[in-house]
Amino acid sequence: MIDRRTLSLFALSSLFFGGTFVAAKAGLEYFPPLLFVALRFDVAALVLVGYVALTSTRDELLPSSRGDVVGIVATGVLVIGLANALLFVGQQYATSAVGAIVFSLVPILTPVFAAVFLTSERLSARGVVGMVLALVGVGLVVSPDPSAMVGGDALGRAILFGGAVSAAFGAVLIRRSNPTLSSTVRIAWGLPLAAALSHGLSFAAGESTAAISWTTEAILALAYVSLIAGVLAYVAYFALLDSTGAIRANLVFYVVPVVSTIGGAALLGESITTAAIVGFLTIFAGFAIIGSESVDLASRLPTVGASSSSRNESPASTEEPRGYRSD
């Protein structure tokens, strides 16, 4: 069963990440894309590092294992730094609808990496059906222009896809590394890495602070992506990742387009189409299937070479998370 804490983390992650697309679209009018990402992580790092330094002991702050180091690098470089850098750059060359659909591939890519690196997190047959149904719902929500999907800029789609791959692989790598640091402390270590990576990419791309237009709208956009999406969203997301696993945690990327669509209608006066409403219901149906009891027949087959004692185990001793199967 999904507890109240898990539902709260999922809702907060989806809400905060969903607002990122609105704030990012507004901010890109005033900032070069990579420099925007870098400044975002500068502010977020200052806030979160200061917070954990005041509220954590020395033992809680310092990495104590190889898994901690791998988890920090995967958090800062892959899930936060590279994924966001590619997202902000890719949105310059592709429509918002295309960007939303490409990043909604994260929940599809995650099980692919999990099948290779995590023996305990694999989708069942019913889980696959739920994933595909939710992806169809995302397509209905963003209502993409077919001509844009076919004839749009291939470079933009490729860059966005690279960001989705980075986010999915990084989440799985964190789970595989089994870090002992808390997720909040791990983010505090990772944010400076993400900032350094983004500044390096910005410098290599020839971006300059002279190109920034410091307006009220620019400051508000930077504040949101730094404090709400750069601190609170990641604190909620990585806590969800630690408690539910990479596959289920990355389902937030299915809800993000829903939040973005509703936010656009409420704040920007954008209309919500009938197809979008049908898409909302389709996504929720996909989640219901994923959360239901697994019907993966492969998990019921005896393993070659298994001992008779293992084959005679009671169902209670081999109970698995719903929608998933484990070795």
ROZADO-807368 format. One record per residue (C-alpha): chain; residue in one letter; residue number from 1; x, y, z. Coordinates in steps of 0.02 Angstrom, whole numbers. Example, Ala and Ser with C-alpha at 12.3 -4.5 7.8 and 13.67 -1.06 7.14 Angstrom:
2
SITE, dogu, zator, kolke, east, north, up
SITE, A, A, 1, 615, -225, 390
SITE, A, S, 2, 684, -53, 357
This chain:
327
SITE, dogu, zator, kolke, east, north, up
SITE, A, M, 1, 0, 0, 0
SITE, A, I, 2, 56, 179, -36
SITE, A, D, 3, 71, 278, 125
SITE, A, R, 4, 27, 461, 152
SITE, A, R, 5, 209, 516, 153
SITE, A, T, 6, 241, 437, -18
SITE, A, L, 7, 87, 518, -91
SITE, A, S, 8, 140, 687, -20
SITE, A, L, 9, 316, 673, -93
SITE, A, F, 10, 245, 621, -261
SITE, A, A, 11, 121, 766, -263
SITE, A, L, 12, 251, 895, -211
SITE, A, S, 13, 379, 833, -339
SITE, A, S, 14, 251, 838, -478
SITE, A, L, 15, 186, 1010, -428
SITE, A, F, 16, 356, 1092, -409
SITE, A, F, 17, 433, 1013, -565
SITE, A, G, 18, 276, 1055, -665
SITE, A, G, 19, 297, 1239, -626
SITE, A, T, 20, 476, 1232, -689
SITE, A, F, 21, 421, 1229, -871
SITE, A, V, 22, 320, 1389, -851
SITE, A, A, 23, 460, 1478, -756
SITE, A, A, 24, 594, 1415, -875
SITE, A, K, 25, 498, 1472, -1028
SITE, A, A, 26, 481, 1645, -951
SITE, A, G, 27, 662, 1653, -893
SITE, A, L, 28, 738, 1602, -1060
SITE, A, E, 29, 683, 1771, -1128
SITE, A, Y, 30, 806, 1856, -1010
SITE, A, F, 31, 947, 1729, -984
SITE, A, P, 32, 1060, 1627, -1098
SITE, A, P, 33, 1002, 1446, -1068
SITE, A, L, 34, 1157, 1368, -990
SITE, A, L, 35, 1195, 1521, -886
SITE, A, F, 36, 1015, 1519, -826
SITE, A, V, 37, 1039, 1339, -768
SITE, A, A, 38, 1206, 1382, -687
SITE, A, L, 39, 1138, 1531, -589
SITE, A, R, 40, 990, 1425, -538
SITE, A, F, 41, 1104, 1298, -457
SITE, A, D, 42, 1217, 1432, -381
SITE, A, V, 43, 1070, 1500, -282
SITE, A, A, 44, 1001, 1328, -240
SITE, A, A, 45, 1172, 1267, -181
SITE, A, L, 46, 1197, 1416, -66
SITE, A, V, 47, 1027, 1390, 15
SITE, A, L, 48, 1034, 1201, 37
SITE, A, V, 49, 1217, 1190, 87
SITE, A, G, 50, 1187, 1321, 220
SITE, A, Y, 51, 1034, 1227, 282
SITE, A, V, 52, 1118, 1056, 300
SITE, A, A, 53, 1273, 1135, 377
SITE, A, L, 54, 1165, 1208, 515
SITE, A, T, 55, 1054, 1056, 543
SITE, A, S, 56, 1170, 906, 519
SITE, A, T, 57, 1315, 834, 617
SITE, A, R, 58, 1487, 804, 543
SITE, A, D, 59, 1454, 617, 528
SITE, A, E, 60, 1291, 652, 437
SITE, A, L, 61, 1377, 769, 313
SITE, A, L, 62, 1532, 671, 264
SITE, A, P, 63, 1527, 528, 136
SITE, A, S, 64, 1576, 365, 219
SITE, A, S, 65, 1571, 241, 76
SITE, A, R, 66, 1601, 220, -109
SITE, A, G, 67, 1412, 214, -130
SITE, A, D, 68, 1397, 387, -54
SITE, A, V, 69, 1523, 458, -178
SITE, A, V, 70, 1438, 374, -326
SITE, A, G, 71, 1269, 434, -265
SITE, A, I, 72, 1331, 613, -250
SITE, A, V, 73, 1407, 613, -425
SITE, A, A, 74, 1253, 533, -502
SITE, A, T, 75, 1142, 661, -414
SITE, A, G, 76, 1243, 815, -460
SITE, A, V, 77, 1308, 771, -632
SITE, A, L, 78, 1173, 661, -709
SITE, A, V, 79, 1003, 689, -627
SITE, A, I, 80, 1021, 875, -589
SITE, A, G, 81, 1162, 952, -692
SITE, A, L, 82, 1167, 869, -863
SITE, A, A, 83, 980, 832, -872
SITE, A, N, 84, 933, 1014, -841
SITE, A, A, 85, 1069, 1084, -954
SITE, A, L, 86, 1008, 978, -1099
SITE, A, L, 87, 826, 1019, -1059
SITE, A, F, 88, 853, 1208, -1062
SITE, A, V, 89, 959, 1201, -1220
SITE, A, G, 90, 843, 1080, -1310
SITE, A, Q, 91, 691, 1189, -1279
SITE, A, Q, 92, 769, 1322, -1391
SITE, A, Y, 93, 753, 1207, -1542
SITE, A, A, 94, 592, 1113, -1507
SITE, A, T, 95, 414, 1157, -1459
SITE, A, S, 96, 353, 1140, -1280
SITE, A, A, 97, 242, 995, -1332
SITE, A, V, 98, 389, 900, -1405
SITE, A, G, 99, 494, 936, -1251
SITE, A, A, 100, 357, 873, -1135
SITE, A, I, 101, 336, 712, -1231
SITE, A, V, 102, 523, 678, -1242
SITE, A, F, 103, 548, 702, -1055
SITE, A, S, 104, 397, 593, -1022
SITE, A, L, 105, 505, 452, -1089
SITE, A, V, 106, 600, 454, -924
SITE, A, P, 107, 480, 328, -843
SITE, A, I, 108, 499, 217, -997
SITE, A, L, 109, 689, 229, -999
SITE, A, T, 110, 706, 196, -812
SITE, A, P, 111, 648, 13, -819
SITE, A, V, 112, 770, -16, -962
SITE, A, F, 113, 918, 37, -856
SITE, A, A, 114, 843, -47, -702
SITE, A, A, 115, 833, -213, -794
SITE, A, V, 116, 1022, -204, -819
SITE, A, F, 117, 1080, -129, -655
SITE, A, L, 118, 944, -169, -527
SITE, A, T, 119, 884, -348, -505
SITE, A, S, 120, 755, -294, -376
SITE, A, E, 121, 664, -165, -484
SITE, A, R, 122, 584, -232, -642
SITE, A, L, 123, 416, -198, -719
SITE, A, S, 124, 288, -337, -729
SITE, A, A, 125, 181, -362, -884
SITE, A, R, 126, 42, -259, -804
SITE, A, G, 127, 168, -125, -757
SITE, A, V, 128, 220, -109, -940
SITE, A, V, 129, 38, -88, -992
SITE, A, G, 130, 15, 47, -860
SITE, A, M, 131, 172, 138, -918
SITE, A, V, 132, 118, 138, -1101
SITE, A, L, 133, -59, 195, -1056
SITE, A, A, 134, 9, 339, -953
SITE, A, L, 135, 123, 390, -1097
SITE, A, V, 136, -28, 395, -1214
SITE, A, G, 137, -113, 507, -1086
SITE, A, V, 138, 36, 626, -1088
SITE, A, G, 139, 21, 638, -1277
SITE, A, L, 140, -163, 685, -1261
SITE, A, V, 141, -125, 816, -1128
SITE, A, V, 142, 6, 910, -1227
SITE, A, S, 143, -91, 887, -1391
SITE, A, P, 144, 63, 891, -1503
SITE, A, D, 145, 56, 953, -1681
SITE, A, P, 146, 91, 799, -1789
SITE, A, S, 147, 185, 905, -1915
SITE, A, A, 148, 298, 970, -1777
SITE, A, M, 149, 333, 795, -1716
SITE, A, V, 150, 379, 736, -1890
SITE, A, G, 151, 461, 889, -1966
SITE, A, G, 152, 525, 978, -1811
SITE, A, D, 153, 708, 1010, -1776
SITE, A, A, 154, 794, 842, -1750
SITE, A, L, 155, 934, 925, -1652
SITE, A, G, 156, 814, 988, -1519
SITE, A, R, 157, 733, 817, -1499
SITE, A, A, 158, 903, 734, -1487
SITE, A, I, 159, 963, 855, -1352
SITE, A, L, 160, 802, 832, -1252
SITE, A, F, 161, 815, 644, -1268
SITE, A, G, 162, 992, 653, -1201
SITE, A, G, 163, 926, 745, -1048
SITE, A, A, 164, 793, 611, -1020
SITE, A, V, 165, 924, 474, -1033
SITE, A, S, 166, 1035, 565, -908
SITE, A, A, 167, 893, 583, -782
SITE, A, A, 168, 838, 401, -797
SITE, A, F, 169, 1013, 326, -790
SITE, A, G, 170, 1063, 437, -644
SITE, A, A, 171, 911, 386, -541
SITE, A, V, 172, 949, 202, -569
SITE, A, L, 173, 1133, 228, -529
SITE, A, I, 174, 1087, 310, -363
SITE, A, R, 175, 981, 160, -316
SITE, A, R, 176, 1120, 39, -366
SITE, A, S, 177, 1252, 133, -265
SITE, A, N, 178, 1145, 116, -106
SITE, A, P, 179, 1213, 275, -23
SITE, A, T, 180, 1204, 297, 165
SITE, A, L, 181, 1192, 487, 161
SITE, A, S, 182, 1019, 561, 176
SITE, A, S, 183, 942, 621, 13
SITE, A, T, 184, 946, 803, 71
SITE, A, V, 185, 1132, 796, 113
SITE, A, R, 186, 1166, 707, -51
SITE, A, I, 187, 1079, 848, -146
SITE, A, A, 188, 1180, 977, -50
SITE, A, W, 189, 1339, 892, -112
SITE, A, G, 190, 1269, 871, -287
SITE, A, L, 191, 1207, 1048, -319
SITE, A, P, 192, 1383, 1126, -323
SITE, A, L, 193, 1434, 991, -447
SITE, A, A, 194, 1282, 1033, -554
SITE, A, A, 195, 1325, 1219, -543
SITE, A, A, 196, 1508, 1189, -591
SITE, A, L, 197, 1456, 1080, -738
SITE, A, S, 198, 1330, 1209, -800
SITE, A, H, 199, 1455, 1353, -785
SITE, A, G, 200, 1582, 1251, -881
SITE, A, L, 201, 1458, 1214, -1020
SITE, A, S, 202, 1403, 1396, -1022
SITE, A, F, 203, 1584, 1456, -1039
SITE, A, A, 204, 1618, 1330, -1178
SITE, A, A, 205, 1462, 1390, -1270
SITE, A, G, 206, 1524, 1571, -1262
SITE, A, E, 207, 1382, 1636, -1155
SITE, A, S, 208, 1407, 1798, -1058
SITE, A, T, 209, 1325, 1883, -910
SITE, A, A, 210, 1312, 2038, -1019
SITE, A, A, 211, 1171, 1951, -1112
SITE, A, I, 212, 1063, 1943, -954
SITE, A, S, 213, 918, 2065, -942
SITE, A, W, 214, 885, 2093, -756
SITE, A, T, 215, 699, 2128, -747
SITE, A, T, 216, 570, 2088, -614
SITE, A, E, 217, 507, 1943, -719
SITE, A, A, 218, 684, 1877, -737
SITE, A, I, 219, 715, 1882, -549
SITE, A, L, 220, 549, 1795, -513
SITE, A, A, 221, 586, 1659, -640
SITE, A, L, 222, 761, 1632, -567
SITE, A, A, 223, 690, 1628, -391
SITE, A, Y, 224, 565, 1493, -437
SITE, A, V, 225, 683, 1378, -530
SITE, A, S, 226, 815, 1402, -394
SITE, A, L, 227, 717, 1389, -232
SITE, A, I, 228, 557, 1296, -275
SITE, A, A, 229, 614, 1186, -419
SITE, A, G, 230, 799, 1185, -372
SITE, A, V, 231, 783, 1148, -185
SITE, A, L, 232, 609, 1095, -130
SITE, A, A, 233, 570, 992, -286
SITE, A, Y, 234, 733, 894, -277
SITE, A, V, 235, 718, 866, -90
SITE, A, A, 236, 546, 790, -117
SITE, A, Y, 237, 598, 692, -273
SITE, A, F, 238, 755, 612, -201
SITE, A, A, 239, 663, 567, -41
SITE, A, L, 240, 533, 483, -151
SITE, A, L, 241, 672, 395, -248
SITE, A, D, 242, 746, 325, -88
SITE, A, S, 243, 580, 262, -24
SITE, A, T, 244, 496, 192, -180
SITE, A, G, 245, 635, 154, -305
SITE, A, A, 246, 686, 229, -471
SITE, A, I, 247, 543, 162, -577
SITE, A, R, 248, 400, 224, -469
SITE, A, A, 249, 485, 388, -422
SITE, A, N, 250, 507, 434, -605
SITE, A, L, 251, 319, 421, -634
SITE, A, V, 252, 318, 604, -581
SITE, A, F, 253, 374, 644, -758
SITE, A, Y, 254, 203, 584, -818
SITE, A, V, 255, 113, 706, -702
SITE, A, V, 256, 226, 856, -741
SITE, A, P, 257, 140, 893, -910
SITE, A, V, 258, -27, 887, -821
SITE, A, V, 259, 31, 1015, -692
SITE, A, S, 260, 108, 1123, -828
SITE, A, T, 261, -53, 1123, -929
SITE, A, I, 262, -160, 1169, -779
SITE, A, G, 263, -34, 1300, -724
SITE, A, G, 264, -31, 1375, -898
SITE, A, A, 265, -220, 1388, -898
SITE, A, A, 266, -226, 1467, -725
SITE, A, L, 267, -79, 1587, -741
SITE, A, L, 268, -60, 1618, -928
SITE, A, G, 269, -239, 1604, -988
SITE, A, E, 270, -206, 1451, -1095
SITE, A, S, 271, -355, 1341, -1134
SITE, A, I, 272, -374, 1159, -1083
SITE, A, T, 273, -440, 1053, -1226
SITE, A, T, 274, -556, 905, -1215
SITE, A, A, 275, -411, 796, -1270
SITE, A, A, 276, -310, 859, -1121
SITE, A, I, 277, -450, 810, -1001
SITE, A, V, 278, -458, 637, -1080
SITE, A, G, 279, -268, 630, -1063
SITE, A, F, 280, -279, 668, -876
SITE, A, L, 281, -399, 522, -852
SITE, A, T, 282, -290, 408, -959
SITE, A, I, 283, -136, 448, -855
SITE, A, F, 284, -229, 411, -694
SITE, A, A, 285, -291, 247, -769
SITE, A, G, 286, -111, 201, -808
SITE, A, F, 287, -62, 237, -628
SITE, A, A, 288, -205, 129, -565
SITE, A, I, 289, -143, -17, -671
SITE, A, I, 290, 36, 5, -611
SITE, A, G, 291, -22, 8, -431
SITE, A, S, 292, -130, -148, -448
SITE, A, E, 293, -73, -325, -415
SITE, A, S, 294, 60, -389, -536
SITE, A, V, 295, 8, -521, -661
SITE, A, D, 296, 183, -551, -724
SITE, A, L, 297, 182, -737, -759
SITE, A, A, 298, 370, -744, -774
SITE, A, S, 299, 386, -706, -589
SITE, A, R, 300, 282, -861, -551
SITE, A, L, 301, 389, -981, -649
SITE, A, P, 302, 516, -1084, -552
SITE, A, T, 303, 696, -1027, -570
SITE, A, V, 304, 815, -1152, -649
SITE, A, G, 305, 920, -1231, -515
SITE, A, A, 306, 812, -1169, -373
SITE, A, S, 307, 808, -1275, -219
SITE, A, S, 308, 653, -1368, -168
SITE, A, S, 309, 642, -1263, -10
SITE, A, S, 310, 637, -1104, -110
SITE, A, R, 311, 501, -1176, -224
SITE, A, N, 312, 396, -1222, -74
SITE, A, E, 313, 402, -1052, 9
SITE, A, S, 314, 236, -982, 61
SITE, A, P, 315, 160, -842, -41
SITE, A, A, 316, 181, -724, 107
SITE, A, S, 317, 368, -745, 108
SITE, A, T, 318, 385, -699, -76
SITE, A, E, 319, 262, -556, -84
SITE, A, E, 320, 322, -419, -202
SITE, A, P, 321, 278, -237, -232
SITE, A, R, 322, 123, -217, -336
SITE, A, G, 323, 156, -188, -520
SITE, A, Y, 324, 335, -253, -506
SITE, A, R, 325, 429, -414, -494
SITE, A, S, 326, 597, -453, -415
SITE, A, D, 327, 723, -591, -439
